[in-house]
Amino acid sequence: MSQLELLVVSVDEYSTQMLQARLQGVAGWNSKIANSEECGIETLYSKPIDIVALAGNHPKLNALLKTQFAHVEVVELVDENMPYVVELVEAKIAEHNRKVSNNYAVRDDAFMGFHAAE
């Protein structure tokens, strides 16, 4: 099964802890929230990232994300956006789960069809 990767990059420990607390209750959330100090650009290249929530002003990172990672949703991490970030994470998890269950349904149909033909 493919693993869902959601990376949240925050500018300080407070933002990281605040978002972690908000995402704690989201079913299916088991991913990482990284501080900008521990998360470099190479992280974005090495993982299938879906969301990057930026706390603070990161013009270079923003430009890179827009040009190199068009599929990545970039959200400014401020208090007003926190519910949106949580909704976004929930939507990405639901989308991922739908894809996974659809893959299993297709495999089951193929398997059943194979046995019916015997």
BADRENBA-938004 format. One record per residue (C-alpha): x, y, z; residue in three letters. Coordinates in steps of 0.05 Angstrom, whole numbers, always signed. Layout:
<xx=X yy=Y zz=Z rest=ala>
...
***
This chain:
<xx=+0 yy=+0 zz=+0 rest=met>
<xx=+27 yy=+69 zz=-17 rest=ser>
<xx=+45 yy=+112 zz=+42 rest=gln>
<xx=+14 yy=+181 zz=+47 rest=leu>
<xx=+65 yy=+235 zz=+60 rest=glu>
<xx=+44 yy=+301 zz=+89 rest=leu>
<xx=+100 yy=+347 zz=+108 rest=leu>
<xx=+86 yy=+410 zz=+147 rest=val>
<xx=+145 yy=+458 zz=+150 rest=val>
<xx=+141 yy=+509 zz=+206 rest=ser>
<xx=+186 yy=+565 zz=+224 rest=val>
<xx=+188 yy=+555 zz=+299 rest=asp>
<xx=+176 yy=+504 zz=+353 rest=glu>
<xx=+112 yy=+539 zz=+376 rest=tyr>
<xx=+79 yy=+533 zz=+307 rest=ser>
<xx=+101 yy=+460 zz=+303 rest=thr>
<xx=+70 yy=+444 zz=+371 rest=gln>
<xx=+7 yy=+483 zz=+357 rest=met>
<xx=-5 yy=+447 zz=+291 rest=leu>
<xx=+13 yy=+379 zz=+320 rest=gln>
<xx=-39 yy=+390 zz=+374 rest=ala>
<xx=-92 yy=+407 zz=+322 rest=arg>
<xx=-75 yy=+347 zz=+278 rest=leu>
<xx=-72 yy=+298 zz=+336 rest=gln>
<xx=-146 yy=+281 zz=+330 rest=gly>
<xx=-147 yy=+273 zz=+254 rest=val>
<xx=-159 yy=+200 zz=+236 rest=ala>
<xx=-104 yy=+172 zz=+193 rest=gly>
<xx=-54 yy=+226 zz=+212 rest=trp>
<xx=+13 yy=+192 zz=+225 rest=asn>
<xx=+60 yy=+237 zz=+187 rest=ser>
<xx=+113 yy=+286 zz=+207 rest=lys>
<xx=+114 yy=+359 zz=+223 rest=ile>
<xx=+184 yy=+385 zz=+212 rest=ala>
<xx=+215 yy=+449 zz=+235 rest=asn>
<xx=+249 yy=+489 zz=+181 rest=ser>
<xx=+315 yy=+477 zz=+217 rest=glu>
<xx=+309 yy=+402 zz=+209 rest=glu>
<xx=+277 yy=+402 zz=+140 rest=cys>
<xx=+316 yy=+424 zz=+80 rest=gly>
<xx=+297 yy=+429 zz=+7 rest=ile>
<xx=+325 yy=+358 zz=-3 rest=glu>
<xx=+267 yy=+332 zz=+38 rest=thr>
<xx=+219 yy=+357 zz=-15 rest=leu>
<xx=+257 yy=+320 zz=-69 rest=tyr>
<xx=+263 yy=+255 zz=-31 rest=ser>
<xx=+190 yy=+245 zz=-10 rest=lys>
<xx=+122 yy=+247 zz=-44 rest=pro>
<xx=+98 yy=+310 zz=-9 rest=ile>
<xx=+26 yy=+334 zz=-15 rest=asp>
<xx=+22 yy=+395 zz=+31 rest=ile>
<xx=+72 yy=+445 zz=+56 rest=val>
<xx=+47 yy=+494 zz=+108 rest=ala>
<xx=+95 yy=+552 zz=+115 rest=leu>
<xx=+97 yy=+594 zz=+178 rest=ala>
<xx=+129 yy=+661 zz=+165 rest=gly>
<xx=+158 yy=+691 zz=+102 rest=asn>
<xx=+196 yy=+642 zz=+57 rest=his>
<xx=+199 yy=+676 zz=-12 rest=pro>
<xx=+254 yy=+630 zz=-40 rest=lys>
<xx=+219 yy=+566 zz=-16 rest=leu>
<xx=+152 yy=+592 zz=-41 rest=asn>
<xx=+182 yy=+605 zz=-110 rest=ala>
<xx=+214 yy=+537 zz=-112 rest=leu>
<xx=+150 yy=+502 zz=-92 rest=leu>
<xx=+111 yy=+538 zz=-145 rest=lys>
<xx=+160 yy=+521 zz=-200 rest=thr>
<xx=+186 yy=+452 zz=-180 rest=gln>
<xx=+127 yy=+422 zz=-142 rest=phe>
<xx=+63 yy=+445 zz=-177 rest=ala>
<xx=+23 yy=+389 zz=-144 rest=his>
<xx=+42 yy=+411 zz=-74 rest=val>
<xx=-9 yy=+453 zz=-37 rest=glu>
<xx=+25 yy=+511 zz=-2 rest=val>
<xx=-11 yy=+542 zz=+57 rest=val>
<xx=+10 yy=+600 zz=+100 rest=glu>
<xx=+9 yy=+576 zz=+171 rest=leu>
<xx=-24 yy=+630 zz=+212 rest=val>
<xx=-77 yy=+623 zz=+267 rest=asp>
<xx=-134 yy=+641 zz=+219 rest=glu>
<xx=-112 yy=+587 zz=+170 rest=asn>
<xx=-105 yy=+532 zz=+222 rest=met>
<xx=-176 yy=+503 zz=+211 rest=pro>
<xx=-162 yy=+504 zz=+135 rest=tyr>
<xx=-97 yy=+467 zz=+144 rest=val>
<xx=-132 yy=+413 zz=+186 rest=val>
<xx=-188 yy=+408 zz=+133 rest=glu>
<xx=-135 yy=+402 zz=+78 rest=leu>
<xx=-99 yy=+346 zz=+115 rest=val>
<xx=-165 yy=+310 zz=+127 rest=glu>
<xx=-183 yy=+317 zz=+53 rest=ala>
<xx=-115 yy=+290 zz=+31 rest=lys>
<xx=-122 yy=+230 zz=+78 rest=ile>
<xx=-192 yy=+216 zz=+53 rest=ala>
<xx=-169 yy=+221 zz=-20 rest=glu>
<xx=-111 yy=+174 zz=-6 rest=his>
<xx=-157 yy=+124 zz=+29 rest=asn>
<xx=-206 yy=+126 zz=-29 rest=arg>
<xx=-150 yy=+111 zz=-79 rest=lys>
<xx=-124 yy=+54 zz=-36 rest=val>
<xx=-194 yy=+23 zz=-27 rest=ser>
<xx=-208 yy=+31 zz=-102 rest=asn>
<xx=-143 yy=-6 zz=-117 rest=asn>
<xx=-165 yy=-63 zz=-72 rest=tyr>
<xx=-235 yy=-64 zz=-104 rest=ala>
<xx=-204 yy=-70 zz=-173 rest=val>
<xx=-159 yy=-126 zz=-150 rest=arg>
<xx=-217 yy=-163 zz=-117 rest=asp>
<xx=-260 yy=-157 zz=-180 rest=asp>
<xx=-203 yy=-184 zz=-223 rest=ala>
<xx=-192 yy=-241 zz=-174 rest=phe>
<xx=-266 yy=-259 zz=-172 rest=met>
<xx=-270 yy=-256 zz=-248 rest=gly>
<xx=-211 yy=-303 zz=-253 rest=phe>
<xx=-245 yy=-355 zz=-208 rest=his>
<xx=-312 yy=-348 zz=-244 rest=ala>
<xx=-278 yy=-365 zz=-309 rest=ala>
<xx=-250 yy=-430 zz=-282 rest=glu>
***
